[in-house]
Structure formats: C-alpha cells, structure tokens
C-alpha cells in the first residue's frame, strides 16, 4: 500500500459514499489540527510535516495545542497559525465551553484531531459548528479501560473520517471503536526521503557521538522515552549481547529522544552496569545526521502504529531490527521480514543484533532495500496528498456525515 485510502483486506472498509466536496467561501480551506502538544514523538513530527506539506494556495493551516506547543513547533509559524488552549478543567470532558469558544474564534472548515484529544476536541468542534471532522489514530497500547473505549466510540460517531496509520491498527479500531467501517481509512505515515537519505559523513557523525573510529558497532534507536517502547527490554538484551561479544571494539547503544521514562532509563543503565556503553542523547534537532553513524536501527516496542523513526532510519539506508508489532511488519515488507523479532523476547533481540552485525554484506544490502521500500511506499508527498483529499471530502474518498 502506498499511502492511498481504503485498501484493507475487508471489502467494506474504505467503501465510499458520495458526498459534496467542501468548498470554502474564502477559496482556501481552513484546517485546524488539535493536539495535546507538539513536543517529542512521531505524532508530533507528522502534524508538523502536514502543516508544512499541504498546498498553501488551497489550505490555511492552524494548530491548537491543548497543553503547550513544544519542540516540533519551532519555525512552524512560517507555514501555519499556532494556538494554545486556555485552562481546561476536568469538567470540560463533558462540556468543553472554553474549547468551543476558541474553535469558533479560529473558524475552521475542517478540524483534524489526533490521538489523545479525540473525545474532547471532536465534541467541542461539533458544538462550535465545524462542518467536517477528521481524526488520526496514531497507535494504541494494550488493553484500554472501558471508559476510554466508550469515549472513543462516541467520538467516532461524530467524526466523518477516522484514519489509522497502519492496516493492523485499522483492524484493531474496527473491532473496538469504529462501528461504521465506511468511516475508516488507512493513510500510512510518510517521511521526507530527501532529508532522510543515505549520507557519506559517517565519520563526522560518529565524532558527534565521541567515537573517533569507524569500527565500533553502533546500535541506534530514536523515539519517545515511554514505557510502550520497552527500553527496559532493550537494555536487558544489550547487557547480555555485550557480555557475549568477544571482539574489539565492543558495541555501543545510542538512544535519541526524551520523555517520561528518561530518569528510569538512566537508572537502568547503572543497574545493568552499562555506563559508557549506552548513550542517552536526549532530543536532537538533526537526527538525520546521527543516523549516518548507526550500523543497525532497533526498536523493542510492544506496540507501534507506523513508526516515523523507523521510516526515517530506513529512508537513511540503515538496516532495521525491530519487534513484530503493529505496523512494523508492513513497513519492513517481505524482503526485510527476517529482521523482525518476537515482542518481549530479549534473547531473540540480542540474537538478531548479532546476526546483523556479523554479516556486513547482508546488512548493507538490507539497508539499501530499506531505502527502496520507503521511497516506493512511504513518501511524505503521498501522505500529504491523501490527507488533502480527506479534508476536501472528494468523491471516492469519503463517508457520510454524522
């Protein structure tokens, strides 16, 4: 699937109903993205990429953050208007009056909600008289509380189009949240293949990491420091992997990101006695430079939608070793599925790293295959154009209004 809509196995999923296209009076469609924040993470980068990528002659982009803007908002004001919501007390889950007023002031033609705000933002948008609601679900973690599921089911009923970022996630939503499958679409995440491209400055990238040689094997991971990423499992696997490594120099694990688990990860480094072997870099504005230093990109997640960091690494030509969860299998495709490992299995993860680092020829070939895979199936342009069609409600891509 190449970022087009409604191509799942189910014959009903993505079946379109004819609906009049949205025609704004001003000539430009005003699209308001509602998010918790634009700080660190794939969701946040995707929203920023959408705002920058849509046709400015046809779309007037706005972003409303319910908490704060954050790092991915840097420079975004050049492509769209940025807003921050006022205080939203807990009672606003039932009647979000301040949010209704703010959305009315912005006066969007389309509200595009993202994971974490669906119920409250969709309720406020409908009460504010917004004509069209689009929601993107970026991934779900394990079993949900019945109250969360109920709120999402209500939100789904008032949403015109619910988007899943992978086919696996769409099937999960079909079984739990979205009753009307004609409202459900798949739009695969995409990345900028011109920005994330194989680079020749490997030595310079390694010097940024404090490595003056080209021989130290580097396992790299980029992502939000969150429990769903199972970095505790990654550390367990890396400790056993490094202990079994008898050649010199020994491998290094580089982790780029930030999040609520940062302090715990630092403590786990000490607990596993991996000081110096694990490097927690925090946020990095130009992660594409660091990817040039990696021999293998790895994820130990227990859940993924379509991982943006995995797509970026593959686009940069880095061989992936990732857990077989969510959209990861579809991202790797048939040619790279030998790089998948079972979720929750530290031994299998360590063995997969050893296999990848032990065969440079195969690893480089898989890095090249990863690049081709992203170019063919996960381009940023295909993703942006798919969302543009959803905003416009073009015939053949839409479902009926609620």
Buried (B, 14 or more C-beta within 10 A) or exposed (E): BEBBBBBBEBEEBBEBEEBEEBEBEEEBBBBBBBBBBBBBBBBBBBBBBBBBBBEEEBBBBBBBBBBEBBBBBEEBEEBBBBBBBEEBEEEBEEEBEBBBEBBBEBEBBBBBBBBBBBBBBBBBBBBBEBBBBBBBBBBBEEEBEEEEBEBBBBBBEBBBBBBBBBBBBBBBBBEBBBEBBBBBBBBBBBBBBEEBBBBEEBEEBBEBBEBEEEEBBBBBBBBBBBEBBBBBBBBBBBBBBBEEBEEEEBBBBBBBBBBEBBEBBBEBBEEBEBEEBBBBBEEBEEBBBBBBBBBBBBBBBBBBBBBBBBBBBBBBBBBBBBBBBBBBBBBBBEEBEBBBBEBEBBEBBBBBBBBBBEEEEEBEEBBEBBBBBBEEBBBBEBBBBBBBBBBBBBEEBBBEBE
